[in-house]
Amino acid sequence: MKVQFYSRSNCPLCEEARLMLELVKEDIYLDVEEINIEEDDELHEKYLLRIPVIESKGQIIQEGRIDYPTLLEAFTS
């Protein structure tokens, strides 16, 4: 499953989200595309106060505090 992971540098919540995605990837296949919002002004404005943001198929799965159970349920249902 293709997943977009919006993040930026020096973001502790993004680091936690990256770890959660790695844990989920141990259970199911995910093709994670990490997108640094600082490289695109439009994305920076849209996601600055919301990151990390995990999106798939145009739907936001989770943002802010990312947790394993929510991710796993979203990607397996």
N, CA, C, O and CB atoms as a CASP TS submission, in Angstrom:
PFRMAT TS
TARGET T0000
AUTHOR 0000-0000-0000
METHOD Language model
MODEL 1
PARENT N/A
ATOM      1  N   MET     1       0.845  -1.172   0.000  1.00  0.00           N
ATOM      2  CA  MET     1       0.000   0.000   0.000  1.00  0.00           C
ATOM      3  C   MET     1       0.891   1.236   0.000  1.00  0.00           C
ATOM      4  O   MET     1       1.858   1.309   0.757  1.00  0.00           O
ATOM      5  CB  MET     1      -0.961  -0.002   1.217  1.00  0.00           C
ATOM      6  N   LYS     2       0.565   2.199  -0.844  1.00  0.00           N
ATOM      7  CA  LYS     2       1.329   3.443  -0.945  1.00  0.00           C
ATOM      8  C   LYS     2       0.863   4.421   0.140  1.00  0.00           C
ATOM      9  O   LYS     2      -0.335   4.632   0.332  1.00  0.00           O
ATOM     10  CB  LYS     2       1.172   4.076  -2.361  1.00  0.00           C
ATOM     11  N   VAL     3       1.826   5.006   0.835  1.00  0.00           N
ATOM     12  CA  VAL     3       1.550   5.900   1.957  1.00  0.00           C
ATOM     13  C   VAL     3       2.420   7.145   1.823  1.00  0.00           C
ATOM     14  O   VAL     3       3.608   7.048   1.515  1.00  0.00           O
ATOM     15  CB  VAL     3       1.807   5.189   3.320  1.00  0.00           C
ATOM     16  N   GLN     4       1.828   8.311   2.055  1.00  0.00           N
ATOM     17  CA  GLN     4       2.589   9.550   2.091  1.00  0.00           C
ATOM     18  C   GLN     4       2.769   9.950   3.562  1.00  0.00           C
ATOM     19  O   GLN     4       1.818   9.955   4.345  1.00  0.00           O
ATOM     20  CB  GLN     4       1.869  10.688   1.268  1.00  0.00           C
ATOM     21  N   PHE     5       3.989  10.275   3.903  1.00  0.00           N
ATOM     22  CA  PHE     5       4.337  10.658   5.266  1.00  0.00           C
ATOM     23  C   PHE     5       4.918  12.068   5.205  1.00  0.00           C
ATOM     24  O   PHE     5       6.054  12.262   4.774  1.00  0.00           O
ATOM     25  CB  PHE     5       5.352   9.639   5.917  1.00  0.00           C
ATOM     26  N   TYR     6       4.130  13.047   5.641  1.00  0.00           N
ATOM     27  CA  TYR     6       4.548  14.445   5.636  1.00  0.00           C
ATOM     28  C   TYR     6       5.264  14.751   6.945  1.00  0.00           C
ATOM     29  O   TYR     6       4.738  14.514   8.033  1.00  0.00           O
ATOM     30  CB  TYR     6       3.331  15.394   5.435  1.00  0.00           C
ATOM     31  N   SER     7       6.476  15.282   6.813  1.00  0.00           N
ATOM     32  CA  SER     7       7.295  15.550   7.996  1.00  0.00           C
ATOM     33  C   SER     7       8.197  16.741   7.713  1.00  0.00           C
ATOM     34  O   SER     7       8.123  17.361   6.652  1.00  0.00           O
ATOM     35  CB  SER     7       8.137  14.301   8.393  1.00  0.00           C
ATOM     36  N   ARG     8       9.043  17.044   8.676  1.00  0.00           N
ATOM     37  CA  ARG     8      10.084  18.058   8.504  1.00  0.00           C
ATOM     38  C   ARG     8      11.229  17.711   9.442  1.00  0.00           C
ATOM     39  O   ARG     8      11.082  16.861  10.321  1.00  0.00           O
ATOM     40  CB  ARG     8       9.537  19.506   8.787  1.00  0.00           C
ATOM     41  N   SER     9      12.353  18.359   9.260  1.00  0.00           N
ATOM     42  CA  SER     9      13.509  18.080  10.111  1.00  0.00           C
ATOM     43  C   SER     9      13.300  18.672  11.506  1.00  0.00           C
ATOM     44  O   SER     9      12.503  19.590  11.699  1.00  0.00           O
ATOM     45  CB  SER     9      14.801  18.645   9.474  1.00  0.00           C
ATOM     46  N   ASN    10      14.027  18.130  12.454  1.00  0.00           N
ATOM     47  CA  ASN    10      13.971  18.586  13.852  1.00  0.00           C
ATOM     48  C   ASN    10      12.556  18.536  14.419  1.00  0.00           C
ATOM     49  O   ASN    10      12.106  19.475  15.076  1.00  0.00           O
ATOM     50  CB  ASN    10      14.513  20.006  13.962  1.00  0.00           C
ATOM     51  N   CYS    11      11.873  17.450  14.162  1.00  0.00           N
ATOM     52  CA  CYS    11      10.494  17.268  14.608  1.00  0.00           C
ATOM     53  C   CYS    11      10.407  15.965  15.406  1.00  0.00           C
ATOM     54  O   CYS    11      10.363  14.884  14.818  1.00  0.00           O
ATOM     55  CB  CYS    11       9.503  17.251  13.393  1.00  0.00           C
ATOM     56  N   PRO    12      10.383  16.057  16.738  1.00  0.00           N
ATOM     57  CA  PRO    12      10.322  14.840  17.560  1.00  0.00           C
ATOM     58  C   PRO    12       9.097  13.965  17.260  1.00  0.00           C
ATOM     59  O   PRO    12       9.202  12.739  17.263  1.00  0.00           O
ATOM     60  CB  PRO    12      10.319  15.219  19.027  1.00  0.00           C
ATOM     61  N   LEU    13       7.956  14.573  17.004  1.00  0.00           N
ATOM     62  CA  LEU    13       6.767  13.780  16.678  1.00  0.00           C
ATOM     63  C   LEU    13       6.947  13.040  15.353  1.00  0.00           C
ATOM     64  O   LEU    13       6.431  11.936  15.179  1.00  0.00           O
ATOM     65  CB  LEU    13       5.523  14.683  16.613  1.00  0.00           C
ATOM     66  N   CYS    14       7.672  13.645  14.432  1.00  0.00           N
ATOM     67  CA  CYS    14       7.944  12.989  13.147  1.00  0.00           C
ATOM     68  C   CYS    14       8.831  11.762  13.358  1.00  0.00           C
ATOM     69  O   CYS    14       8.630  10.729  12.720  1.00  0.00           O
ATOM     70  CB  CYS    14       8.620  13.978  12.158  1.00  0.00           C
ATOM     71  N   GLU    15       9.801  11.877  14.244  1.00  0.00           N
ATOM     72  CA  GLU    15      10.663  10.734  14.552  1.00  0.00           C
ATOM     73  C   GLU    15       9.842   9.584  15.129  1.00  0.00           C
ATOM     74  O   GLU    15      10.030   8.428  14.750  1.00  0.00           O
ATOM     75  CB  GLU    15      11.774  11.144  15.539  1.00  0.00           C
ATOM     76  N   GLU    16       8.933   9.907  16.046  1.00  0.00           N
ATOM     77  CA  GLU    16       8.058   8.878  16.627  1.00  0.00           C
ATOM     78  C   GLU    16       7.180   8.248  15.551  1.00  0.00           C
ATOM     79  O   GLU    16       6.994   7.032  15.528  1.00  0.00           O
ATOM     80  CB  GLU    16       7.178   9.479  17.743  1.00  0.00           C
ATOM     81  N   ALA    17       6.645   9.078  14.666  1.00  0.00           N
ATOM     82  CA  ALA    17       5.793   8.570  13.588  1.00  0.00           C
ATOM     83  C   ALA    17       6.582   7.662  12.658  1.00  0.00           C
ATOM     84  O   ALA    17       6.069   6.636  12.212  1.00  0.00           O
ATOM     85  CB  ALA    17       5.176   9.731  12.795  1.00  0.00           C
ATOM     86  N   ARG    18       7.810   8.025  12.363  1.00  0.00           N
ATOM     87  CA  ARG    18       8.662   7.197  11.506  1.00  0.00           C
ATOM     88  C   ARG    18       8.856   5.818  12.136  1.00  0.00           C
ATOM     89  O   ARG    18       8.816   4.801  11.442  1.00  0.00           O
ATOM     90  CB  ARG    18      10.035   7.881  11.270  1.00  0.00           C
ATOM     91  N   LEU    19       9.063   5.789  13.443  1.00  0.00           N
ATOM     92  CA  LEU    19       9.217   4.513  14.150  1.00  0.00           C
ATOM     93  C   LEU    19       7.922   3.693  14.101  1.00  0.00           C
ATOM     94  O   LEU    19       7.967   2.478  13.910  1.00  0.00           O
ATOM     95  CB  LEU    19       9.631   4.760  15.614  1.00  0.00           C
ATOM     96  N   MET    20       6.783   4.344  14.271  1.00  0.00           N
ATOM     97  CA  MET    20       5.498   3.642  14.194  1.00  0.00           C
ATOM     98  C   MET    20       5.287   3.039  12.802  1.00  0.00           C
ATOM     99  O   MET    20       4.818   1.908  12.675  1.00  0.00           O
ATOM    100  CB  MET    20       4.340   4.601  14.539  1.00  0.00           C
ATOM    101  N   LEU    21       5.632   3.788  11.776  1.00  0.00           N
ATOM    102  CA  LEU    21       5.510   3.268  10.415  1.00  0.00           C
ATOM    103  C   LEU    21       6.422   2.058  10.214  1.00  0.00           C
ATOM    104  O   LEU    21       6.028   1.086   9.570  1.00  0.00           O
ATOM    105  CB  LEU    21       5.847   4.364   9.389  1.00  0.00           C
ATOM    106  N   GLU    22       7.625   2.113  10.754  1.00  0.00           N
ATOM    107  CA  GLU    22       8.541   0.967  10.647  1.00  0.00           C
ATOM    108  C   GLU    22       7.966  -0.260  11.348  1.00  0.00           C
ATOM    109  O   GLU    22       8.092  -1.378  10.848  1.00  0.00           O
ATOM    110  CB  GLU    22       9.917   1.319  11.245  1.00  0.00           C
ATOM    111  N   LEU    23       7.334  -0.057  12.507  1.00  0.00           N
ATOM    112  CA  LEU    23       6.708  -1.184  13.211  1.00  0.00           C
ATOM    113  C   LEU    23       5.574  -1.788  12.389  1.00  0.00           C
ATOM    114  O   LEU    23       5.452  -3.009  12.297  1.00  0.00           O
ATOM    115  CB  LEU    23       6.178  -0.733  14.582  1.00  0.00           C
ATOM    116  N   VAL    24       4.756  -0.946  11.801  1.00  0.00           N
ATOM    117  CA  VAL    24       3.649  -1.433  10.980  1.00  0.00           C
ATOM    118  C   VAL    24       4.188  -2.173   9.756  1.00  0.00           C
ATOM    119  O   VAL    24       3.618  -3.178   9.331  1.00  0.00           O
ATOM    120  CB  VAL    24       2.736  -0.261  10.545  1.00  0.00           C
ATOM    121  N   LYS    25       5.294  -1.669   9.189  1.00  0.00           N
ATOM    122  CA  LYS    25       5.889  -2.312   8.017  1.00  0.00           C
ATOM    123  C   LYS    25       6.392  -3.720   8.329  1.00  0.00           C
ATOM    124  O   LYS    25       6.570  -4.527   7.417  1.00  0.00           O
ATOM    125  CB  LYS    25       7.034  -1.465   7.482  1.00  0.00           C
ATOM    126  N   GLU    26       6.621  -4.019   9.587  1.00  0.00           N
ATOM    127  CA  GLU    26       7.015  -5.376   9.962  1.00  0.00           C
ATOM    128  C   GLU    26       5.838  -6.339   9.825  1.00  0.00           C
ATOM    129  O   GLU    26       6.037  -7.543   9.661  1.00  0.00           O
ATOM    130  CB  GLU    26       7.557  -5.400  11.402  1.00  0.00           C
ATOM    131  N   ASP    27       4.618  -5.817   9.891  1.00  0.00           N
ATOM    132  CA  ASP    27       3.418  -6.657   9.829  1.00  0.00           C
ATOM    133  C   ASP    27       2.752  -6.674   8.459  1.00  0.00           C
ATOM    134  O   ASP    27       2.194  -7.692   8.050  1.00  0.00           O
ATOM    135  CB  ASP    27       2.426  -6.190  10.849  1.00  0.00           C
ATOM    136  N   ILE    28       2.811  -5.549   7.749  1.00  0.00           N
ATOM    137  CA  ILE    28       2.193  -5.481   6.428  1.00  0.00           C
ATOM    138  C   ILE    28       3.081  -4.664   5.494  1.00  0.00           C
ATOM    139  O   ILE    28       3.906  -3.866   5.941  1.00  0.00           O
ATOM    140  CB  ILE    28       0.770  -4.864   6.511  1.00  0.00           C
ATOM    141  N   TYR    29       2.898  -4.877   4.182  1.00  0.00           N
ATOM    142  CA  TYR    29       3.702  -4.143   3.217  1.00  0.00           C
ATOM    143  C   TYR    29       3.196  -2.713   3.085  1.00  0.00           C
ATOM    144  O   TYR    29       2.012  -2.484   2.838  1.00  0.00           O
ATOM    145  CB  TYR    29       3.686  -4.845   1.854  1.00  0.00           C
ATOM    146  N   LEU    30       4.103  -1.756   3.251  1.00  0.00           N
ATOM    147  CA  LEU    30       3.810  -0.346   3.005  1.00  0.00           C
ATOM    148  C   LEU    30       4.919   0.239   2.149  1.00  0.00           C
ATOM    149  O   LEU    30       6.100  -0.015   2.388  1.00  0.00           O
ATOM    150  CB  LEU    30       3.662   0.444   4.340  1.00  0.00           C
ATOM    151  N   ASP    31       4.538   1.015   1.162  1.00  0.00           N
ATOM    152  CA  ASP    31       5.485   1.767   0.344  1.00  0.00           C
ATOM    153  C   ASP    31       5.381   3.212   0.819  1.00  0.00           C
ATOM    154  O   ASP    31       4.509   3.960   0.378  1.00  0.00           O
ATOM    155  CB  ASP    31       5.181   1.626  -1.220  1.00  0.00           C
ATOM    156  N   VAL    32       6.276   3.593   1.720  1.00  0.00           N
ATOM    157  CA  VAL    32       6.199   4.909   2.367  1.00  0.00           C
ATOM    158  C   VAL    32       7.027   5.932   1.593  1.00  0.00           C
ATOM    159  O   VAL    32       8.225   5.752   1.376  1.00  0.00           O
ATOM    160  CB  VAL    32       6.686   4.825   3.835  1.00  0.00           C
ATOM    161  N   GLU    33       6.363   6.998   1.188  1.00  0.00           N
ATOM    162  CA  GLU    33       7.025   8.127   0.554  1.00  0.00           C
ATOM    163  C   GLU    33       7.078   9.248   1.589  1.00  0.00           C
ATOM    164  O   GLU    33       6.049   9.824   1.944  1.00  0.00           O
ATOM    165  CB  GLU    33       6.277   8.581  -0.763  1.00  0.00           C
ATOM    166  N   GLU    34       8.279   9.551   2.067  1.00  0.00           N
ATOM    167  CA  GLU    34       8.418  10.622   3.049  1.00  0.00           C
ATOM    168  C   GLU    34       8.586  11.948   2.315  1.00  0.00           C
ATOM    169  O   GLU    34       9.431  12.075   1.429  1.00  0.00           O
ATOM    170  CB  GLU    34       9.623  10.359   4.001  1.00  0.00           C
ATOM    171  N   ILE    35       7.779  12.926   2.690  1.00  0.00           N
ATOM    172  CA  ILE    35       7.771  14.224   2.026  1.00  0.00           C
ATOM    173  C   ILE    35       8.105  15.301   3.051  1.00  0.00           C
ATOM    174  O   ILE    35       7.393  15.479   4.039  1.00  0.00           O
ATOM    175  CB  ILE    35       6.395  14.503   1.353  1.00  0.00           C
ATOM    176  N   ASN    36       9.190  16.010   2.802  1.00  0.00           N
ATOM    177  CA  ASN    36       9.622  17.088   3.689  1.00  0.00           C
ATOM    178  C   ASN    36       8.843  18.345   3.316  1.00  0.00           C
ATOM    179  O   ASN    36       9.027  18.893   2.230  1.00  0.00           O
ATOM    180  CB  ASN    36      11.171  17.329   3.589  1.00  0.00           C
ATOM    181  N   ILE    37       7.985  18.796   4.206  1.00  0.00           N
ATOM    182  CA  ILE    37       7.130  19.950   3.899  1.00  0.00           C
ATOM    183  C   ILE    37       7.921  21.237   3.752  1.00  0.00           C
ATOM    184  O   ILE    37       7.422  22.205   3.179  1.00  0.00           O
ATOM    185  CB  ILE    37       6.086  20.123   4.978  1.00  0.00           C
ATOM    186  N   GLU    38       9.153  21.265   4.263  1.00  0.00           N
ATOM    187  CA  GLU    38       9.971  22.467   4.170  1.00  0.00           C
ATOM    188  C   GLU    38      10.496  22.704   2.757  1.00  0.00           C
ATOM    189  O   GLU    38      11.045  23.768   2.471  1.00  0.00           O
ATOM    190  CB  GLU    38      11.128  22.377   5.136  1.00  0.00           C
ATOM    191  N   GLU    39      10.333  21.724   1.873  1.00  0.00           N
ATOM    192  CA  GLU    39      10.811  21.856   0.496  1.00  0.00           C
ATOM    193  C   GLU    39       9.730  22.362  -0.453  1.00  0.00           C
ATOM    194  O   GLU    39       9.979  22.530  -1.647  1.00  0.00           O
ATOM    195  CB  GLU    39      11.332  20.525   0.003  1.00  0.00           C
ATOM    196  N   ASP    40       8.527  22.607   0.075  1.00  0.00           N
ATOM    197  CA  ASP    40       7.414  23.052  -0.765  1.00  0.00           C
ATOM    198  C   ASP    40       6.583  24.054   0.037  1.00  0.00           C
ATOM    199  O   ASP    40       6.006  23.703   1.066  1.00  0.00           O
ATOM    200  CB  ASP    40       6.531  21.834  -1.242  1.00  0.00           C
ATOM    201  N   ASP    41       6.525  25.293  -0.432  1.00  0.00           N
ATOM    202  CA  ASP    41       5.829  26.349   0.314  1.00  0.00           C
ATOM    203  C   ASP    41       4.366  26.022   0.568  1.00  0.00           C
ATOM    204  O   ASP    41       3.849  26.287   1.653  1.00  0.00           O
ATOM    205  CB  ASP    41       5.927  27.658  -0.432  1.00  0.00           C
ATOM    206  N   GLU    42       3.699  25.451  -0.420  1.00  0.00           N
ATOM    207  CA  GLU    42       2.275  25.123  -0.266  1.00  0.00           C
ATOM    208  C   GLU    42       2.069  24.039   0.794  1.00  0.00           C
ATOM    209  O   GLU    42       1.183  24.151   1.640  1.00  0.00           O
ATOM    210  CB  GLU    42       1.682  24.660  -1.612  1.00  0.00           C
ATOM    211  N   LEU    43       2.891  22.994   0.742  1.00  0.00           N
ATOM    212  CA  LEU    43       2.792  21.927   1.753  1.00  0.00           C
ATOM    213  C   LEU    43       3.171  22.456   3.135  1.00  0.00           C
ATOM    214  O   LEU    43       2.571  22.072   4.139  1.00  0.00           O
ATOM    215  CB  LEU    43       3.700  20.732   1.375  1.00  0.00           C
ATOM    216  N   HIS    44       4.160  23.329   3.181  1.00  0.00           N
ATOM    217  CA  HIS    44       4.594  23.902   4.459  1.00  0.00           C
ATOM    218  C   HIS    44       3.442  24.659   5.113  1.00  0.00           C
ATOM    219  O   HIS    44       3.182  24.502   6.306  1.00  0.00           O
ATOM    220  CB  HIS    44       5.808  24.841   4.255  1.00  0.00           C
ATOM    221  N   GLU    45       2.762  25.473   4.328  1.00  0.00           N
ATOM    222  CA  GLU    45       1.630  26.236   4.856  1.00  0.00           C
ATOM    223  C   GLU    45       0.477  25.314   5.273  1.00  0.00           C
ATOM    224  O   GLU    45      -0.166  25.541   6.298  1.00  0.00           O
ATOM    225  CB  GLU    45       1.142  27.247   3.810  1.00  0.00           C
ATOM    226  N   LYS    46       0.227  24.290   4.482  1.00  0.00           N
ATOM    227  CA  LYS    46      -0.895  23.383   4.745  1.00  0.00           C
ATOM    228  C   LYS    46      -0.674  22.508   5.977  1.00  0.00           C
ATOM    229  O   LYS    46      -1.597  22.300   6.765  1.00  0.00           O
ATOM    230  CB  LYS    46      -1.134  22.501   3.539  1.00  0.00           C
ATOM    231  N   TYR    47       0.551  21.992   6.146  1.00  0.00           N
ATOM    232  CA  TYR    47       0.803  20.979   7.174  1.00  0.00           C
ATOM    233  C   TYR    47       1.638  21.436   8.364  1.00  0.00           C
ATOM    234  O   TYR    47       1.847  20.656   9.294  1.00  0.00           O
ATOM    235  CB  TYR    47       1.471  19.831   6.554  1.00  0.00           C
ATOM    236  N   LEU    48       2.123  22.677   8.363  1.00  0.00           N
ATOM    237  CA  LEU    48       3.065  23.107   9.405  1.00  0.00           C
ATOM    238  C   LEU    48       2.608  22.786  10.822  1.00  0.00           C
ATOM    239  O   LEU    48       3.391  22.264  11.617  1.00  0.00           O
ATOM    240  CB  LEU    48       3.297  24.582   9.292  1.00  0.00           C
ATOM    241  N   LEU    49       1.375  23.083  11.146  1.00  0.00           N
ATOM    242  CA  LEU    49       0.886  22.863  12.513  1.00  0.00           C
ATOM    243  C   LEU    49       0.268  21.481  12.697  1.00  0.00           C
ATOM    244  O   LEU    49      -0.219  21.162  13.782  1.00  0.00           O
ATOM    245  CB  LEU    49      -0.134  23.925  12.876  1.00  0.00           C
ATOM    246  N   ARG    50       0.283  20.666  11.659  1.00  0.00           N
ATOM    247  CA  ARG    50      -0.385  19.366  11.729  1.00  0.00           C
ATOM    248  C   ARG    50       0.576  18.187  11.707  1.00  0.00           C
ATOM    249  O   ARG    50       0.179  17.075  12.057  1.00  0.00           O
ATOM    250  CB  ARG    50      -1.351  19.234  10.594  1.00  0.00           C
ATOM    251  N   ILE    51       1.823  18.393  11.307  1.00  0.00           N
ATOM    252  CA  ILE    51       2.736  17.276  11.111  1.00  0.00           C
ATOM    253  C   ILE    51       3.050  16.570  12.417  1.00  0.00           C
ATOM    254  O   ILE    51       2.978  17.177  13.485  1.00  0.00           O
ATOM    255  CB  ILE    51       4.016  17.753  10.465  1.00  0.00           C
ATOM    256  N   PRO    52       3.393  15.315  12.342  1.00  0.00           N
ATOM    257  CA  PRO    52       3.438  14.496  11.152  1.00  0.00           C
ATOM    258  C   PRO    52       2.031  14.155  10.647  1.00  0.00           C
ATOM    259  O   PRO    52       1.076  14.082  11.421  1.00  0.00           O
ATOM    260  CB  PRO    52       4.220  13.225  11.429  1.00  0.00           C
ATOM    261  N   VAL    53       1.931  13.951   9.344  1.00  0.00           N
ATOM    262  CA  VAL    53       0.663  13.572   8.731  1.00  0.00           C
ATOM    263  C   VAL    53       0.910  12.328   7.888  1.00  0.00           C
ATOM    264  O   VAL    53       1.852  12.273   7.098  1.00  0.00           O
ATOM    265  CB  VAL    53       0.067  14.739   7.865  1.00  0.00           C
ATOM    266  N   ILE    54       0.049  11.334   8.071  1.00  0.00           N
ATOM    267  CA  ILE    54       0.127  10.112   7.284  1.00  0.00           C
ATOM    268  C   ILE    54      -1.134  10.018   6.453  1.00  0.00           C
ATOM    269  O   ILE    54      -2.252  10.096   6.964  1.00  0.00           O
ATOM    270  CB  ILE    54       0.306   8.852   8.190  1.00  0.00           C
ATOM    271  N   GLU    55      -0.925   9.846   5.151  1.00  0.00           N
ATOM    272  CA  GLU    55      -2.029   9.871   4.199  1.00  0.00           C
ATOM    273  C   GLU    55      -1.903   8.684   3.255  1.00  0.00           C
ATOM    274  O   GLU    55      -0.799   8.259   2.916  1.00  0.00           O
ATOM    275  CB  GLU    55      -2.051  11.205   3.406  1.00  0.00           C
ATOM    276  N   SER    56      -3.041   8.157   2.838  1.00  0.00           N
ATOM    277  CA  SER    56      -3.061   7.089   1.848  1.00  0.00           C
ATOM    278  C   SER    56      -4.321   7.231   1.013  1.00  0.00           C
ATOM    279  O   SER    56      -5.410   7.460   1.538  1.00  0.00           O
ATOM    280  CB  SER    56      -2.994   5.689   2.523  1.00  0.00           C
ATOM    281  N   LYS    57      -4.158   7.092  -0.290  1.00  0.00           N
ATOM    282  CA  LYS    57      -5.284   7.189  -1.223  1.00  0.00           C
ATOM    283  C   LYS    57      -6.055   8.500  -1.061  1.00  0.00           C
ATOM    284  O   LYS    57      -7.279   8.527  -1.190  1.00  0.00           O
ATOM    285  CB  LYS    57      -6.229   6.010  -1.024  1.00  0.00           C
ATOM    286  N   GLY    58      -5.331   9.582  -0.779  1.00  0.00           N
ATOM    287  CA  GLY    58      -5.953  10.892  -0.640  1.00  0.00           C
ATOM    288  C   GLY    58      -6.673  11.126   0.671  1.00  0.00           C
ATOM    289  O   GLY    58      -7.278  12.181   0.860  1.00  0.00           O
ATOM    290  N   GLN    59      -6.621  10.167   1.579  1.00  0.00           N
ATOM    291  CA  GLN    59      -7.278  10.285   2.885  1.00  0.00           C
ATOM    292  C   GLN    59      -6.225  10.378   3.983  1.00  0.00           C
ATOM    293  O   GLN    59      -5.256   9.619   3.985  1.00  0.00           O
ATOM    294  CB  GLN    59      -8.226   9.080   3.141  1.00  0.00           C
ATOM    295  N   ILE    60      -6.416  11.304   4.912  1.00  0.00           N
ATOM    296  CA  ILE    60      -5.512  11.393   6.057  1.00  0.00           C
ATOM    297  C   ILE    60      -5.855  10.271   7.026  1.00  0.00           C
ATOM    298  O   ILE    60      -6.991  10.142   7.483  1.00  0.00           O
ATOM    299  CB  ILE    60      -5.613  12.789   6.756  1.00  0.00           C
ATOM    300  N   ILE    61      -4.853   9.471   7.324  1.00  0.00           N
ATOM    301  CA  ILE    61      -5.014   8.345   8.246  1.00  0.00           C
ATOM    302  C   ILE    61      -4.869   8.828   9.684  1.00  0.00           C
ATOM    303  O   ILE    61      -5.660   8.478  10.560  1.00  0.00           O
ATOM    304  CB  ILE    61      -3.981   7.231   7.943  1.00  0.00           C
ATOM    305  N   GLN    62      -3.842   9.636   9.903  1.00  0.00           N
ATOM    306  CA  GLN    62      -3.590  10.145  11.250  1.00  0.00           C
ATOM    307  C   GLN    62      -2.633  11.326  11.159  1.00  0.00           C
ATOM    308  O   GLN    62      -1.834  11.415  10.227  1.00  0.00           O
ATOM    309  CB  GLN    62      -3.011   9.031  12.174  1.00  0.00           C
ATOM    310  N   GLU    63      -2.715  12.231  12.127  1.00  0.00           N
ATOM    311  CA  GLU    63      -1.805  13.369  12.189  1.00  0.00           C
ATOM    312  C   GLU    63      -1.494  13.692  13.639  1.00  0.00           C
ATOM    313  O   GLU    63      -2.220  13.291  14.549  1.00  0.00           O
ATOM    314  CB  GLU    63      -2.406  14.600  11.475  1.00  0.00           C
ATOM    315  N   GLY    64      -0.400  14.425  13.841  1.00  0.00           N
ATOM    316  CA  GLY    64       0.000  14.760  15.214  1.00  0.00           C
ATOM    317  C   GLY    64       0.633  13.566  15.890  1.00  0.00           C
ATOM    318  O   GLY    64       1.673  13.081  15.445  1.00  0.00           O
ATOM    319  N   ARG    65       0.035  13.095  16.931  1.00  0.00           N
ATOM    320  CA  ARG    65       0.538  11.899  17.628  1.00  0.00           C
ATOM    321  C   ARG    65       0.088  10.665  16.857  1.00  0.00           C
ATOM    322  O   ARG    65      -1.106  10.400  16.719  1.00  0.00           O
ATOM    323  CB  ARG    65       0.029  11.844  19.115  1.00  0.00           C
ATOM    324  N   ILE    66       1.055   9.927  16.365  1.00  0.00           N
ATOM    325  CA  ILE    66       0.797   8.740  15.549  1.00  0.00           C
ATOM    326  C   ILE    66       0.948   7.508  16.432  1.00  0.00           C
ATOM    327  O   ILE    66       1.920   7.382  17.178  1.00  0.00           O
ATOM    328  CB  ILE    66       1.766   8.672  14.319  1.00  0.00           C
ATOM    329  N   ASP    67      -0.025   6.596  16.342  1.00  0.00           N
ATOM    330  CA  ASP    67       0.074   5.385  17.154  1.00  0.00           C
ATOM    331  C   ASP    67      -0.093   4.134  16.297  1.00  0.00           C
ATOM    332  O   ASP    67      -0.766   4.141  15.267  1.00  0.00           O
ATOM    333  CB  ASP    67      -0.975   5.405  18.270  1.00  0.00           C
ATOM    334  N   TYR    68       0.533   3.079  16.755  1.00  0.00           N
ATOM    335  CA  TYR    68       0.558   1.802  16.044  1.00  0.00           C
ATOM    336  C   TYR    68      -0.836   1.224  15.805  1.00  0.00           C
ATOM    337  O   TYR    68      -1.144   0.877  14.664  1.00  0.00           O
ATOM    338  CB  TYR    68       1.386   0.808  16.816  1.00  0.00           C
ATOM    339  N   PRO    69      -1.701   1.100  16.829  1.00  0.00           N
ATOM    340  CA  PRO    69      -3.012   0.472  16.603  1.00  0.00           C
ATOM    341  C   PRO    69      -3.849   1.178  15.533  1.00  0.00           C
ATOM    342  O   PRO    69      -4.495   0.518  14.719  1.00  0.00           O
ATOM    343  CB  PRO    69      -3.789   0.442  17.899  1.00  0.00           C
ATOM    344  N   THR    70      -3.841   2.487  15.527  1.00  0.00           N
ATOM    345  CA  THR    70      -4.612   3.232  14.531  1.00  0.00           C
ATOM    346  C   THR    70      -4.091   2.985  13.133  1.00  0.00           C
ATOM    347  O   THR    70      -4.868   2.777  12.201  1.00  0.00           O
ATOM    348  CB  THR    70      -4.580   4.719  14.836  1.00  0.00           C
ATOM    349  N   LEU    71      -2.762   3.008  12.983  1.00  0.00           N
ATOM    350  CA  LEU    71      -2.162   2.746  11.671  1.00  0.00           C
ATOM    351  C   LEU    71      -2.469   1.343  11.193  1.00  0.00           C
ATOM    352  O   LEU    71      -2.905   1.145  10.059  1.00  0.00           O
ATOM    353  CB  LEU    71      -0.657   2.953  11.722  1.00  0.00           C
ATOM    354  N   LEU    72      -2.244   0.374  12.055  1.00  0.00           N
ATOM    355  CA  LEU    72      -2.461  -1.019  11.658  1.00  0.00           C
ATOM    356  C   LEU    72      -3.898  -1.251  11.240  1.00  0.00           C
ATOM    357  O   LEU    72      -4.155  -1.910  10.233  1.00  0.00           O
ATOM    358  CB  LEU    72      -2.093  -1.965  12.796  1.00  0.00           C
ATOM    359  N   GLU    73      -4.841  -0.713  12.007  1.00  0.00           N
ATOM    360  CA  GLU    73      -6.255  -0.877  11.671  1.00  0.00           C
ATOM    361  C   GLU    73      -6.586  -0.214  10.335  1.00  0.00           C
ATOM    362  O   GLU    73      -7.323  -0.778   9.526  1.00  0.00           O
ATOM    363  CB  GLU    73      -7.136  -0.291  12.781  1.00  0.00           C
ATOM    364  N   ALA    74      -6.051   0.962  10.106  1.00  0.00           N
ATOM    365  CA  ALA    74      -6.328   1.684   8.860  1.00  0.00           C
ATOM    366  C   ALA    74      -5.792   0.935   7.652  1.00  0.00           C
ATOM    367  O   ALA    74      -6.420   0.941   6.594  1.00  0.00           O
ATOM    368  CB  ALA    74      -5.724   3.085   8.910  1.00  0.00           C
ATOM    369  N   PHE    75      -4.661   0.301   7.790  1.00  0.00           N
ATOM    370  CA  PHE    75      -4.028  -0.361   6.650  1.00  0.00           C
ATOM    371  C   PHE    75      -4.449  -1.809   6.472  1.00  0.00           C
ATOM    372  O   PHE    75      -4.123  -2.422   5.456  1.00  0.00           O
ATOM    373  CB  PHE    75      -2.547  -0.300   6.796  1.00  0.00           C
ATOM    374  N   THR    76      -5.160  -2.363   7.426  1.00  0.00           N
ATOM    375  CA  THR    76      -5.603  -3.748   7.287  1.00  0.00           C
ATOM    376  C   THR    76      -7.117  -3.877   7.095  1.00  0.00           C
ATOM    377  O   THR    76      -7.611  -4.978   6.850  1.00  0.00           O
ATOM    378  CB  THR    76      -5.181  -4.539   8.501  1.00  0.00           C
ATOM    379  N   SER    77      -7.845  -2.791   7.199  1.00  0.00           N
ATOM    380  CA  SER    77      -9.306  -2.890   7.032  1.00  0.00           C
ATOM    381  C   SER    77      -9.743  -2.473   5.653  1.00  0.00           C
ATOM    382  O   SER    77     -10.936  -2.498   5.349  1.00  0.00           O
ATOM    383  CB  SER    77     -10.020  -2.040   8.063  1.00  0.00           C
TER
END
